[in-house]
Amino acid sequence: MVPSIPPGGLLFGLGIDVIEAARIRRLLERLPRACERLFSEQERAYCDGFADPWSRYAARFAAKEAVGKALGIGIIGFVWRDIEVLSGGKPVIALHGGVADIARRLGVTRVEVSLSHTGGMAYAVAAALKEDADG
């Protein structure tokens, strides 16, 4: 089944990001506490379940930046763990804290995300969606 915008739904914003997995690896190896600041416990458990977790961490990092762009808050206007990438097949974005408050004020009802990683690069595209006045 192909996900779709809700009936009468509107695209609020679109964000995209790409990052090298090696860059995230260097960051997390140099500053291990950064992992706890950037990623939720659930995100860390998912990524650490792979022999090479770096591409998964990079994809989640890119997703958080793409979501910030889609919401129009940029990449420094939020607490990193307030955007969480939940895994279980299709990635799902969960918003918390200040980011959830911003999304609510903007009328954004959900954020869709697509992730990919290949050749040492991780990519993410995020779409912030809102319902129209009839929805």
C-alpha positions as CSV (number, residue, x, y, z in Angstrom):
1,M,0.0,0.0,0.0
2,V,1.3,3.4,-1.0
3,P,1.0,6.1,1.7
4,S,-0.8,9.2,0.6
5,I,-1.5,12.7,1.8
6,P,-4.8,12.7,3.8
7,P,-7.9,13.7,1.8
8,G,-7.7,17.4,1.5
9,G,-4.2,17.4,2.9
10,L,-1.6,20.0,2.2
11,L,2.1,19.9,1.9
12,F,3.5,22.4,4.5
13,G,7.2,21.9,3.8
14,L,9.8,19.7,2.3
15,G,13.3,19.0,3.5
16,I,16.2,17.0,2.2
17,D,19.6,16.2,3.6
18,V,22.6,14.0,2.7
19,I,25.7,13.2,4.8
20,E,28.7,10.9,4.7
21,A,28.4,7.9,7.1
22,A,32.1,8.3,7.9
23,R,31.6,11.8,9.1
24,I,29.0,10.6,11.7
25,R,31.3,7.7,12.6
26,R,34.2,10.1,13.3
27,L,31.9,12.4,15.4
28,L,30.5,9.6,17.5
29,E,33.9,7.9,18.0
30,R,35.5,11.2,19.0
31,L,32.6,12.4,21.2
32,P,30.8,9.3,22.5
33,R,28.4,11.4,24.6
34,A,27.2,13.0,21.4
35,C,25.4,9.8,20.6
36,E,23.2,10.2,23.6
37,R,22.5,13.9,22.8
38,L,21.7,13.2,19.1
39,F,19.8,9.9,19.3
40,S,17.1,8.4,21.5
41,E,17.6,5.1,23.3
42,Q,15.4,3.4,20.8
43,E,17.3,4.8,17.9
44,R,20.6,3.8,19.4
45,A,19.4,0.2,20.1
46,Y,18.2,-0.1,16.4
47,C,21.5,1.2,14.9
48,D,23.7,-0.8,17.3
49,G,21.9,-3.9,16.2
50,F,23.8,-3.9,12.9
51,A,27.4,-5.0,12.3
52,D,28.0,-1.6,10.7
53,P,25.7,0.9,12.5
54,W,27.2,4.0,10.9
55,S,25.0,4.2,7.8
56,R,21.9,3.9,10.0
57,Y,23.1,6.6,12.4
58,A,23.9,8.8,9.4
59,A,20.4,8.2,7.9
60,R,18.8,9.2,11.2
61,F,21.0,12.3,11.5
62,A,20.0,13.3,7.9
63,A,16.4,12.6,8.7
64,K,16.5,15.0,11.7
65,E,18.0,17.7,9.6
66,A,15.5,17.1,6.8
67,V,12.6,17.3,9.3
68,G,14.0,20.6,10.7
69,K,14.1,22.0,7.1
70,A,10.6,20.8,6.3
71,L,9.2,22.5,9.4
72,G,11.2,25.7,8.6
73,I,13.1,25.7,11.8
74,G,16.5,24.8,10.2
75,I,19.0,22.5,11.8
76,I,19.9,24.4,14.9
77,G,16.5,25.4,16.1
78,F,15.7,22.2,17.9
79,V,16.8,19.6,20.4
80,W,18.0,16.6,18.3
81,R,16.2,14.0,20.4
82,D,12.9,15.9,19.9
83,I,12.9,14.4,16.4
84,E,12.9,10.6,16.7
85,V,13.1,8.1,13.8
86,L,11.3,5.0,14.8
87,S,12.0,1.8,12.9
88,G,9.9,-1.2,12.2
89,G,9.8,-1.5,8.4
90,K,8.8,1.9,7.2
91,P,10.6,4.7,9.2
92,V,8.2,6.8,11.2
93,I,8.9,10.3,12.6
94,A,7.9,11.0,16.2
95,L,8.0,14.6,17.4
96,H,8.6,15.5,21.0
97,G,9.1,18.6,23.2
98,G,9.7,21.9,21.5
99,V,9.6,20.5,18.0
100,A,6.1,18.9,18.6
101,D,4.9,22.3,20.0
102,I,6.2,24.1,16.8
103,A,4.6,21.5,14.6
104,R,1.3,21.9,16.4
105,R,1.4,25.7,16.1
106,L,2.1,25.4,12.4
107,G,-0.8,23.0,11.9
108,V,1.5,20.2,10.9
109,T,-0.3,16.9,11.7
110,R,2.4,14.5,10.5
111,V,5.8,14.2,9.0
112,E,6.6,11.5,6.4
113,V,10.2,10.5,5.8
114,S,12.2,8.4,3.3
115,L,15.7,7.2,4.1
116,S,18.4,5.6,2.0
117,H,22.0,4.8,2.4
118,T,24.5,3.5,-0.1
119,G,28.1,4.0,-1.1
120,G,29.0,5.5,2.3
121,M,26.3,8.2,2.0
122,A,23.0,8.6,3.8
123,Y,20.0,10.4,2.4
124,A,16.7,11.6,3.8
125,V,13.7,13.4,2.5
126,A,11.0,14.7,4.8
127,A,7.5,16.1,4.1
128,A,5.6,18.1,6.7
129,L,1.9,17.7,6.1
130,K,-1.1,19.5,7.4
131,E,-4.8,19.2,6.9
132,D,-6.8,21.9,5.3
133,A,-9.7,23.7,6.9
134,D,-12.1,20.9,5.8
135,G,-9.8,18.1,7.2
